[in-house]
């Protein structure tokens, strides 16, 4: 038998190491705008909630505490406009990447089944299909796919890496098509609260799903909105007929969100002010980096939401990576997200204000 790892592509980030060394050699140090990992503090009240729950000697439950489920249902209704959301409509998960990677396997997909995701996309959608030995297919418009063997359709709005936001009308059309053909829709909405030039809409909104959650599940994360990437805190919301079996599978697999993290999520979802403050930080960094990149000769496409600028100098993405590394700035090459990104780079907004100022000064010197 071949090893499971043989099914997977090479880990892309390893290819950046030589450029990281070049950028790190800059006299003023590296500005790392490659991986979108938060750098700002965890909100104090969230830290306090985690600490207060630190004495948790027993096993947590996979479904989470009633308080956590209450917090999830309240937030989904308050923030996403969903209606009549109950505990059966929500399920905490141990970070969204774990969910994306193992979802096809947990859904029972395998050879002959297809998993579809956007042409430019987070690489873990493909990894999840490969782990399950299912086929993977990239799309520009999912309604142009042959639905005969399509079992799982990933949407991603706002997009990683491009920041593109799918309009409400397009989401509505795609959901209707998927239902017509019996295709399960999972919508990755982890950047929904970071809309800049567009107002992202969830598939859970009744204007999109017609007031029914049949065949529709949304994925949300607290990593970016609340700086909780280190807590591994995410959740699903949507069709109970999908979430119920997933809950049972995850019970058997021991996929439990730690009890202190559950308490922290309750605190984070119950407060909007820290999200507003974090948005303002990212908005200021976005404006500064966008202006500097444009002044340096870049063109920026989409990027109307999320934590990234999708930028190009109309050359190979690796030439652009090398050019910026020479200025001490590390970015992600666009081909990490599919061949269609081979002339773009993804520039993350997740650096401190001081490091962003350093990047701006280098780009505009």
C-alpha positions in Angstrom: 0.0 0.0 0.0 1.2 3.5 -0.8 1.5 5.9 2.1 -1.3 8.4 2.5 1.2 11.2 2.0 1.8 9.9 -1.5 -1.7 11.1 -2.4 -0.8 14.7 -1.5 1.0 17.4 -3.4 4.3 18.8 -2.2 3.8 21.2 0.7 3.9 24.5 -1.1 5.3 26.8 1.6 8.6 24.9 1.6 9.3 26.4 -1.8 9.4 29.9 -0.3 12.4 29.2 2.0 15.1 30.6 -0.3 13.2 33.8 -0.8 12.5 34.0 3.0 16.3 33.9 3.5 16.8 36.7 1.0 14.2 38.9 2.6 15.5 38.2 6.1 19.0 39.5 4.9 17.5 43.0 4.5 19.3 45.5 6.8 16.0 46.4 8.4 14.8 42.8 8.6 12.1 40.9 6.9 8.5 42.0 6.4 6.5 38.8 6.2 3.3 39.2 4.2 3.1 35.6 3.1 1.1 33.5 5.5 -2.0 35.2 6.8 -1.4 34.6 10.5 -2.7 37.1 13.0 -0.2 39.2 14.9 -2.4 41.4 17.1 -3.3 40.6 20.7 -6.1 38.2 21.6 -8.8 40.5 23.1 -8.4 40.7 26.9 -11.9 39.6 27.7 -11.4 36.5 25.6 -8.1 35.7 27.3 -9.8 36.0 30.7 -12.6 33.6 29.6 -9.9 31.1 28.5 -8.1 31.4 31.8 -11.3 31.1 33.9 -11.9 27.8 32.2 -8.4 26.5 32.5 -9.3 24.1 35.3 -11.0 21.7 32.9 -9.9 18.2 33.9 -12.8 16.3 32.2 -13.3 15.5 28.5 -15.1 18.2 26.6 -18.0 17.2 24.3 -17.7 17.3 20.6 -21.0 19.2 20.3 -19.8 21.8 22.8 -21.4 23.1 25.9 -25.0 24.4 25.8 -23.5 27.9 26.4 -21.3 27.5 23.3 -24.3 26.3 21.1 -26.3 29.2 22.4 -23.5 31.6 21.4 -23.2 30.1 18.0 -27.0 30.2 17.2 -27.3 33.8 18.5 -24.3 34.9 16.3 -25.5 33.2 13.2 -28.9 34.9 13.5 -27.5 38.3 14.6 -24.6 38.5 12.2 -25.6 36.4 9.2 -29.4 37.1 9.2 -30.3 33.5 9.5 -33.6 32.5 10.9 -34.9 29.9 13.3 -31.4 28.5 14.1 -31.4 25.8 16.8 -28.6 23.8 18.4 -29.1 21.1 15.7 -28.0 23.7 13.1 -24.6 24.3 14.6 -21.4 22.2 15.2 -18.1 23.4 16.6 -14.9 22.2 14.9 -11.2 22.2 15.8 -10.2 25.0 13.5 -11.5 25.3 9.9 -8.5 23.7 8.2 -9.1 20.4 10.0 -12.7 20.5 8.8 -11.8 21.3 5.2 -9.1 18.6 5.0 -11.2 15.7 6.5 -14.7 16.7 5.3 -14.8 14.5 2.2 -13.6 11.5 4.2 -16.2 12.2 6.9 -18.9 12.5 4.3 -18.0 9.0 3.0 -16.8 10.2 -0.4 -14.3 8.2 -2.4 -13.3 7.0 -5.8 -15.7 8.1 -8.5 -17.0 11.0 -6.4 -16.1 14.5 -7.3 -15.3 17.5 -5.0 -15.3 20.9 -6.7 -13.7 24.2 -5.6 -12.9 27.6 -7.2 -10.2 27.8 -9.9 -8.2 30.0 -7.5 -8.5 28.5 -4.1 -7.2 27.5 -0.7 -5.1 24.4 -1.4 -6.7 22.3 1.4 -9.9 21.8 -0.7 -7.9 19.7 -3.1 -6.0 18.0 -0.2 -9.4 17.0 1.3 -10.4 15.3 -1.9 -7.1 13.5 -2.3 -7.2 12.2 1.3 -10.6 10.6 0.5 -9.4 9.3 -2.9 -12.1 11.4 -4.5 -11.7 13.3 -7.7 -11.1 17.0 -7.5 -12.2 19.6 -10.1 -11.7 23.3 -10.2 -14.3 25.6 -11.7 -14.9 29.2 -12.8 -18.7 28.8 -12.6 -19.9 25.7 -10.7 -23.2 25.6 -12.6 -21.2 24.7 -15.7 -19.9 21.5 -14.1 -21.4 18.1 -14.9 -23.3 17.3 -11.7 -23.6 13.5 -12.3 -20.7 12.6 -9.9 -20.4 15.9 -8.0 -21.0 15.3 -4.4 -19.4 18.3 -2.6 -19.3 21.8 -3.9 -17.0 24.3 -2.1 -17.8 28.0 -2.3 -15.5 30.6 -0.9 -16.7 34.1 -0.5 -14.8 36.3 0.4 -12.1 34.4 -1.5 -8.7 33.3 -0.3 -6.6 34.3 -2.2 -8.3 36.9 -4.4 -10.6 38.6 -2.0 -13.5 38.3 -4.5 -17.0 38.5 -3.1 -19.8 36.5 -4.7 -22.9 38.8 -5.1 -26.1 37.6 -3.4 -27.7 36.9 -6.8 -24.9 34.6 -7.8 -25.0 32.7 -4.5 -28.7 32.3 -4.9 -28.3 30.9 -8.4 -25.6 28.5 -7.4 -27.5 27.2 -4.4 -30.6 26.7 -6.5 -28.6 24.8 -9.1 -26.9 22.6 -6.5 -30.3 21.7 -4.9 -31.7 20.9 -8.3 -28.9 18.3 -8.9 -28.6 17.0 -5.3 -25.2 18.5 -4.7 -24.1 19.4 -1.2 -22.9 23.0 -0.8 -20.3 23.9 1.8 -19.6 27.7 1.8 -16.3 28.8 3.4 -17.1 32.2 4.8 -14.2 32.6 7.2 -13.5 36.2 5.9 -17.1 37.3 5.9 -16.6 40.0 8.5 -13.7 41.6 6.5 -15.5 43.2 3.6 -14.0 46.5 2.4 -15.5 47.4 -1.0 -18.3 44.9 -0.8 -20.7 43.5 1.8 -20.3 39.7 1.8 -23.5 37.7 2.3 -23.8 34.2 3.8 -25.5 31.2 2.2 -27.5 31.0 5.4 -29.3 34.3 4.6 -32.9 33.6 3.6 -32.5 35.8 0.5 -30.0 33.2 -0.7 -31.4 29.9 0.5 -35.1 30.8 0.4 -35.5 30.2 4.1 -34.4 26.5 4.0 -31.0 25.1 5.0 -31.5 21.9 3.0 -28.1 20.9 1.4 -26.3 24.1 2.6 -23.7 24.5 5.3 -21.5 27.5 6.1 -18.0 27.3 7.6 -16.9 30.1 10.0 -13.7 30.7 12.0 -12.6 33.0 14.8 -9.0 33.0 13.7 -9.1 36.2 11.8 -12.0 38.2 13.2 -10.8 37.6 16.8 -7.1 36.8 16.4 -7.8 33.2 17.7 -5.8 31.3 15.2 -3.8 29.8 18.1 -7.0 28.6 19.8 -8.3 26.5 16.9 -11.8 27.8 17.0 -14.3 27.4 14.2 -17.8 26.1 13.6 -20.3 24.9 11.0 -23.9 26.1 10.6 -26.6 24.9 8.3 -28.5 21.7 7.4 -29.1 19.5 10.5 -29.3 16.4 8.2 -25.7 17.0 7.3 -24.4 18.1 10.7 -26.1 15.3 12.7 -24.1 12.5 11.0 -20.9 14.6 11.2 -21.4 15.0 14.9 -21.7 11.3 15.4 -18.6 10.6 13.2 -16.6 13.3 15.1 -17.7 11.8 18.4 -16.1 8.5 17.4 -13.0 10.3 16.2 -12.6 12.4 19.3 -12.6 15.7 17.4 -13.3 17.8 20.5 -12.7 21.6 20.8 -10.9 22.0 24.1 -13.1 23.3 27.0 -11.1 26.5 27.6 -11.4 27.3 23.8 -15.1 26.7 24.0 -15.4 29.3 26.8 -13.2 31.7 24.8 -15.5 31.4 21.8 -18.5 32.2 23.9 -16.8 35.4 25.0 -15.6 36.3 21.5 -18.9 35.8 19.8 -20.7 37.8 22.4 -18.8 41.0 21.7 -18.7 43.1 18.5 -16.4 45.9 19.7 -13.2 43.9 19.4 -14.1 43.0 15.8 -14.7 46.6 15.0 -11.3 47.5 16.4 -9.5 44.8 14.5 -11.3 45.7 11.3 -9.9 49.3 11.7 -6.4 47.9 12.1 -6.7 45.9 9.0 -8.3 48.7 7.0 -5.5 51.1 7.8 -2.9 48.5 6.8 -4.8 47.6 3.6 -4.9 51.3 2.5 -1.2 51.8 3.2 -0.1 48.6 1.4 -2.5 49.0 -1.5 -1.3 52.6 -2.2 2.3 51.6 -1.9 1.9 48.6 -4.3 0.1 50.7 -6.9 2.9 53.3 -6.6 5.4 50.6 -7.2 3.8 49.5 -10.4 1.5 46.8 -9.3 -2.1 46.2 -10.5 -4.6 44.9 -7.9 -7.6 42.8 -8.9 -10.6 41.9 -6.8 -9.4 42.3 -3.1 -12.7 43.9 -2.2 -12.7 41.8 1.0 -10.6 39.4 3.1 -7.0 39.9 4.5 -5.2 39.9 1.2 -4.3 42.0 -1.8 -4.2 40.1 -5.1 -1.5 41.9 -7.0 0.4 41.5 -10.2 3.2 43.1 -12.2 2.2 41.1 -15.3 5.2 38.7 -14.9 5.8 35.2 -13.4 4.7 35.2 -9.8 8.1 33.8 -8.8 9.8 36.8 -10.5 7.6 39.0 -8.4 8.4 37.0 -5.2 12.1 37.4 -5.9 11.7 41.1 -6.7 9.9 41.8 -3.4 12.3 39.5 -1.5 15.1 41.8 -2.6 13.3 44.6 -0.8 13.0 42.4 2.3 9.3 41.7 1.7 8.0 38.1 1.6 4.7 37.4 -0.2 2.9 34.2 -1.4 3.2 33.3 -5.1 -0.2 33.0 -6.8 0.4 29.6 -8.2 0.1 28.2 -4.6 -3.6 28.6 -5.2 -3.8 27.1 -8.7 -2.2 27.5 -12.1 -4.5 30.5 -12.9 -2.6 32.5 -10.3 0.8 32.2 -11.9 1.1 35.9 -12.6 -0.1 37.2 -9.3 1.1 37.3 -5.7 -1.0 37.3 -2.5 0.0 40.1 -0.1 -1.3 39.5 3.5 -2.4 42.4 5.7 -1.3 40.4 8.8 1.8 42.3 9.9 2.3 44.8 12.7 1.8 48.5 12.0 5.6 48.9 12.3 6.4 46.2 9.7 3.7 47.5 7.3 5.3 51.0 7.5 8.6 49.4 6.7 7.2 47.7 3.6 5.5 50.9 2.5 8.8 52.9 2.9 10.7 50.3 0.8 8.1 50.2 -1.9 7.8 54.0 -2.3 11.5 54.9 -1.8 
